[in-house]
Amino acid sequence: MARKVPLVLWIAVPLAFVLYFYRLSAVGLIGPDEPRYASIAREMARSGDWITPRLWGEGWFEKPPLLYWMSGIAFRCGLGPEIAPRLPVALMAAAFLVFYWWILNREFGVRTACFATMILGTCAGWIGFSQVGVTDLPMTATFSAAMLLALPWVEKRDSRFLPIASALLGFAVLGKSGVPIVLSLPLLWNWNSGDNRSVDRAGNSRTLWQRYCGLRGLSPKLLVPFLIVAVPWHVLCYLRNGSIFPYTLFVQHQVQRMTSDALQHTQHWWYYLPVFCGLLLPWTPILFLAARRAAIRDPRRRFLMVWVLFGLVFFSAAPNKLPGYVLPLLPAAAVLMALGLEETDSAGSWLAACAFLLVTILLAAPILPQAVAVGLTRAPRPPFQWIWLLPVAVAALVFTLDRRSHRLAAVFSLAAASACAVVYVKQTATSELDRLASARPVWRQIADRTDQVCANRLKRDFRYGLNYYSGVPLPECAVHPEPLQIVQRAGMPPETVDLH
């Protein structure tokens, strides 16, 4: 089996390129966040001020600067308006998978590392968030790398990687402020069995607090890298902008996001259960293999399980919920799923069930543009297409391979089929998605007449998008009427109306 691993990895490289970089700019920036973040990053690159995030000249303190710095460097390199915000995120997604394989190979062995990397690398959540320039994946990659580097310490108190983990946690804070600190609380748990007190080499009893935070020199070693990375920007931004900066970042967009429904992202408490399962598609059935008794005996697996469960409880308790919030839980879940897949006697039926779920990705091709534009519940039901039957053939293949003791080949075949399904969606859905959900097509119509254009009460998604492509906010028609108006009817993309 060991001889097959390099071949799998060599084939995985072109698959990863296709998954993460093919048609990356086929759709203009979408939603309210992606064009806003890109506008801030472009202004940083233009002005050379890498401390204060600004949106159209005003301080914008909703998020820390990690994504802005990444995209700003890309703008400085001369990349285009879609590639500059997205390429750094896609590169980070792919680079994390390399690290992910390395650390899991070190901790659990090569087969588990291969299984987990293929599960995470081809699941809907990881691919989807790697294609947009928003903060979720940069925070997830840095936070998850920090947590995974703590696995040697969790198992046998090997602290050699903890300073690097501390620095990465600092970068995660620069990605999404206090959220990664809360999510890292499972590290404070006592993972080894037995009493919560331990004895040092001299025979002295140590309390739990001393064990985790004292360790005679370990605490400063851990704290200093975190502070060096996370603190300077916060201090400099406060000195330049005053109290409005910590109030906006910490009070409005940390505390109130977790305690108030003022931000209008409220959902039911059970919202993340289907979302979490959806982000893991098509691998969701293997979640049932993750909950095994062996997980209770291994401190590393208990740590990974609490990482997932604590995160789900934490995010579910908050009134404001968005799908990207639970992205940091996917790497831990993928490891548990891979371990369960490795240890089960017969996985053919489970892999076949995953293969059948590939149809959800194929269904995304006709549904996705309308779902993004008007919502999933309002998207029309597509007519039957014969390509939807391909998952049946994939299911038969992976089932047969597993029954013949070729589980690595079966998992790789399913991952390759998932990659092909994603490429199919990119090839067939991006043009319509660009037309319905992005402001770029409208901008191309008005680019040579910007001095005659005004916006007539557009949805904020298209408003921010048009402002990004125009370079300056377009005036409202009610304030500054112009002969060329951009209007939007309910459930439709914007269109131009020439009053001449």
Secondary structure, DSSP 8 states (H G I E B T S, - for coil): -TTHHHHHHHHHHHHHHHHHHTTTTSS--BTTHHHHHHHHHHHHHHH---SS-EETTEE--SS-SHHHHHHHHHHHTT--TTHHHHHHHHHHHHHHHHHHHHHHHHHH-HHHHHHHHHHHHTSHHHHHHHTS-SSHHHHHHHHHHHHHHTHHHHHH---TTHHHHHHHHHHHHHHHTTHHHHHTGGGGS--SSS-S-EE-TTS-EE-HHIIIIIGGGHHHHHHHHHHHHHHHHHHHHHHHHTTHHHIIIIIIIIIHHHH-STTS-B--TTTHHHHHHHHTTTSGGGHHHH--THHHH-HHHHHHHHHHHHHHHHHHHSSB--GGGGGGGHHHHHHHHHHHHHH-S--HHHHHHHHHTHHHHHHHHHHHHHHHHH-GGGS------GGGGHHHHHHHHHHHHHHTT-HHHHHHHHHHHHHHHHHHHHHHHHHHHHHHHBSHHHHHHHGGGGGGEEE-S--HHHHHHHHHHHSS---BTTTS--SEEEE--TTS--EEEE--
